[in-house]
Amino acid sequence: MAAQDLKKMYTTILGDHFPMEMKISFGDQTLVYRKRTWKIPMEDGTIDERGVRYGENPDQEAALYELVNGNLTLGDCKFIEPGHGLVSGISVEDMLQVGKHPGKINLTDIDNGLNILKYLMDRPAAVILKHNNPCGAAYGKTLADAYNRANRADRIAAFGGAVIMSRPVDRATAELLSGNYLEVVCAPDFEEGTLDILKARKNLRVIKMARIDRLADFEKYRYVDFKSLIDGGIIAQQSAVNSIRKPEHLKDAVTTYKGKEYRCERQPTPAEIDDMLFGWAVEHGVTSNSVIYVKDGCTVGIGTGEQDRVGVAEIAVHKAYIKYADILWPSSPTATGRTSASAREWAPFCRRAAPCATLKPSRPATRRAPRWP
């Protein structure tokens, strides 16, 4: 295909044939969804009503639906009720700059950023995503600091990414954002003068989402997670819950071999535990198998979505080195992993990173302060 034809595909608004209303019934309980469209003012003064730009690829029609009616309870699980729209609730007024109005990947990037950010609302934080996986996440003393640290974690992947932030954008943050090519910037608000800075990037989608201020409330909400199959079938499951939120949720790694019990020689420091909890919050939005290296509330290497559950630990180290994480590799990062591999399998591959502490899932989650031989 000619280059100009390919470019035209990505700049064409596809439109869709999906209905304005959708209903999903679970026995005698019905959830009602309404398709989200936006009446976008055009340069000539006309109004153009549009839905999602296109789907995963520019030849796939797509639609965004918001839950508007119905309450669902299955067993002892009560699912989220209408009236809590985040991404599905974006209005045209929330699009402070429409840019190229959003496609499916833009919307799901924002959604997964919010999925991570809901655990990081206690201080300024920024998450940068590319194709639904985080490429950098960080706390900061200020929002500008948080964004800068998240961006340095993987400046290559952050190119063309979506940035989701926990605090209103100030001028210092806007200046940093405008220095990069980004697809989406989403925050609870934008201070005076910041939009003029951001609008220098005319195709940038700038989205105000006031409900981010109450994002921590979404920790307790469950939703139905659907996976469609190629035969038209559907797998439905409850959404995941992050059960590792406090130091007391962690348990020391202990094992018994030939009648002798082995355990860590020292306990993780408070700073290491804080990094474990931060890393595990980010892990909640990373495709498994995954391993993350974290230092001082900032990701320094993210290995994601690997079939090889052991090699992903080494991939995260490799990415950190070649992408100049935090300019120089930090001493003694903390490692978190979401993989079914045993610590004996994947921990040896962490040695190159020389982490000071590791965390991986078990029942309950285990923590360790490793002593490498």
N, C-alpha and C positions, 0 to 999 in steps of 0.2 A: 504494500500500500504506500502511496506517495506520502511524503512527510506532511504536505499541506492538508491532505485528506485526513490524516490521523489527528492533526491539530484541530481541524474543523469538528471532528467527533467530540473532542473534549470541550469545545466552546459552544456546542449546540445544546439547547434546552430540549430534552427529549419529550416531555409530557408523559402522561400515563393514562391508562384505562381502568384504574382501580376505583371502586365506588366511594362515595362520600361517607358512607357508614358501613361499619363492619361489626358483626356480633359473634361472640364465641360463647357457647353454652357448655357448662359443666353440670350435667344432669339438669336440675331445676334452677340452677344459678347461671345467670347470663351477664357477661361483660359487654358493654357497648363502647365502641371506639368511633371517633370522628376524624376524618382525614384533615390534616393540617395544610392549608394553602395560605399564600401571602399575596396581598394586593400591593404590588410594588410600584411606587411612582417612577415614571420614566423621565428622561431628560426633556422630552417634548411636551410634558405635562399630562400625558395619558397615564392610565393605571393598567398594569398588566398583572393578572392573577396567575400565580405559578405555584406548583407543588414542588416536590423534591426534584432537583436538577436532573439527576439520573442515579442509577444504582451503583453496584460495585464497579461496573464498567460502563462506558458511555452508550452502549447498545442495550442496556438493561433498564426497563421502566421500573420505577420505585415510587412508593408513597409512604408518608409518615402519618401515623395515627395516634391520637391522644385518647386515653381512657376517660370517658365522660359520664359513665353510669354503670352501676352494678357493684355489689360487694361480694367477695368470694372467700369462703372458708372451707378448707379441706382438712378433715381431721382436726388437729389442734393448731393448725397453721392458718392465720388470718392474713390475707394478702392486702397489698396496698389499695387504698380506696381512691376514687376520683378526686380531683382537686389538688393534686400534688405535681402537676406537670413541670418538668424541667426542660429537657430537650424537646419533648413533644408539645410543650406549652410555649415555645418561642413564637412571639408575635412579630409583625412587621415593625412595630414600634421598638421592639427589643433589638432589631438589626440597625444599630447606629450607623453602620455602613454596610450596605448589602453586598458590595463587591460582585463577584460571581456568586449568585445566591446558592445556598448549600446543597451539596449532593449527599448521598448516603454515607460515604466515608467521613465527610466533615462532621456529620451528625453523630455517628458512632464514636468518632474520636472524642468529641465533647462529652458524650455519655460515659465513656470509660474513664476520662479524666475526672469527671465528677464522682465516679465510683471509687477512685483512689482518694480524691481530695476530701471525701466525707469523713475520712479517718484522720485528716491533717488540719482540722479547722482551728486548733488551739493557738496557732501562730501563723505569721505570713508564710505561704507555701505556693509553689508553682509546679505544675506537671506539664511536660511537653510530650505529645504523642504523635506517632506516625503509623498509619494503617492499624489503628486500634491497640497498639502496644506502646507503653511509655519508653521514650529514649532518654529521658532525664527527669528527675524529680528532686526537689530540695525544699527544706526549710530555709529561712533567712532572718536576719535581724530586721530587715525591711523587705518589702515586696520586690524592690529592684534587686536586692541581694539574693533573694530566693530565685528569681528568674535567671539571674546571671549564673548562679551556681548550677541550676538545672540545665541551662544551655551549654555550659562548659563540659557537662558530663558526656555529651555526644553531639558536637556541633554539626557533624556531617548529617546524621539522621534528623536533627532538628530542622534542617533546611526544608521548607515547605510543610512544616508540621502545624499542629494545633496547640495553643497554649491556654491552659485553664488555671485561674488564679483565685486564691482565697480572700483577697482583699481588693478594695477599689484601686484602680490604676492611677498612679500619680505621675508627674512629669518625668521623674528620673526613670521610672519603669517604662514609660512610653518611648523615651529616647532610645533605650536599649532594644525594645521591641521593634522599633522602626529601622534599626540597623540590620535586621535580618529579613530574609524572605520567609514569610509565614502565610499559611492559608487562613487560619482562624485565630482570633484573640477573644477570649471569653472571661468576663469578670463580673463581680456583683455591681460595680459602678465604675464610672470614669470621671476623674476630677476635671475641673475647668481647664481648658487649654490642651488636654491630652488628645482629644479627637482630632484637632488640627494637625498634631504631630503624626498620628497614626494614618490619617487620610492621605498622606503623601503616597502611601501604597494603595492605589485606587482599586485593586482587585482584592484587597484584604477584607475578610468578613469580620466585622467588629460586633460582638454580641454582648449585650447587657443582660445578665440573669440575676435579678434581685434575690431570688430564692436561694442563691448560694449562701447567703448569710445564715440560712437555717438548714444548711446541708447536713450538719451532724445529726439532725433528726432522722435522716434517711438510713442511718445504721440499723434502725429497728424495723424498717419496712421490708417485707418480702414481696416478690413478684413472681409470676409464672414465666419460666425461661423455656422458650420453644426452640426446637431444632427440626427443621423440615428435612425429609428424606427424599431421595431421588425418585422413589416410587409414589410420591404424594403423601406418604404417611408423616406423622409428627411424633417426636419424643417431647414430652412435657416434664419439667422438673421444677422443684423449688429453687429459688435463687440461693446462691451461696451466702454463708454468714461468716464473718471474720470473728472467730472466738478467741483470738490472741490480741487482747487490747491493753492488758495490765501486766506488770511484772509477776503478779501472783498466778497468772495464767500459764507461766512457764514452769517446767520441771527439769531438774538436773538430768543429764544423760547418764544412765547407769546401766551396766550390763554384767552378767555373770558368765565366766568362762572357766570350765573345769573346776567348778566349785568355789572359785574365787571371784569376789565382786570388784568391779572396776568403776571408778567415777572420776570426775574432774578434780584436779588438784587445787584449783582455785575457783571462786565464784566470779562471774562477769561483774565488771564495775557498773555503777549507775549509768555512765555514758554509753557503755557497750549495750546495756539492756535497752536504753532509749533508741539506739541505732537498730537493734533487733526489731523493736516494735515498729519503728519507721519503715524498715525494710520489708517487714511482713505486710504492712499496709499497702506498700507499692506492689508487692507480690500479688495482692488480691486482684490487680488489674493486668497481670502478665500471663500470657499463654504458657501453660505447662508443656513440656518440662522446662523449668527455669531456675536460674541461680542469679542472685544479685549481690554485688559488693557495695557496701555503704560505709561512709565515713562522715561523722559529725553532721548527721541529718541530710546527707546528699548522696545520691547514687553515683558510683564511680565506674561501674561496669554492670551491664544488664545482659544476661544470656537468656534468650526467650524462644519458646516454641520449638525446641529441638526434639527430634525423635530419639537422639542419643541422650539418655538421662544422666550419663556420667560426663560425657564430653562437654555438656553445656556449662559446667563449672569452669573448664579451661577456656571455652569460647568467651565467657564473660571477662576473664583476665586479659585475653588477647585483644578484645575490643577496647578495653580500658587503656591498654598500652598504645595501640595504634591510633586512638582518637584523642590522645593527650588529655585524659580525664584530669580535671583540676590542675592542668599544666604539667604537674609531675605526679607520679603514682604515690598516693598517700601511704604513710606507714600504718600498718596494722588496721586494715579495714574490718568491718563485720560482714559476715556472709549469711544470707538467708536463702533457702531453697525450697521450691515447691515441686517435688519429684518423688516418685515411689522408690527411688534408689536408696539403699541403706547408706548410713554415714560411712561405713567401711568402703563402699563403692566410690562415692563421689568426693569424700573429704580429702583423699590423697591428691586429687587434682586441684584442690584449693591451695596447696602448699606454696605454689609459686606466688600467690597473693599474700601469703603469710597472715591470714586473718587472726584477730585476737579473740574472736568469738564466732560461733556458728549457731544457726537455728534452722531446724527442719521439722516438718509435721510428724506427729505421732499422736498417741492418745495418752495424755495430753502432749502439747508441743514440748520438745526437748531443747534445752539450752546447754551450751558447753563453752568452756574457755579452753581451747585446745593447747596441748603441749606437744608440739611437733618433735619427733625424734631426730 
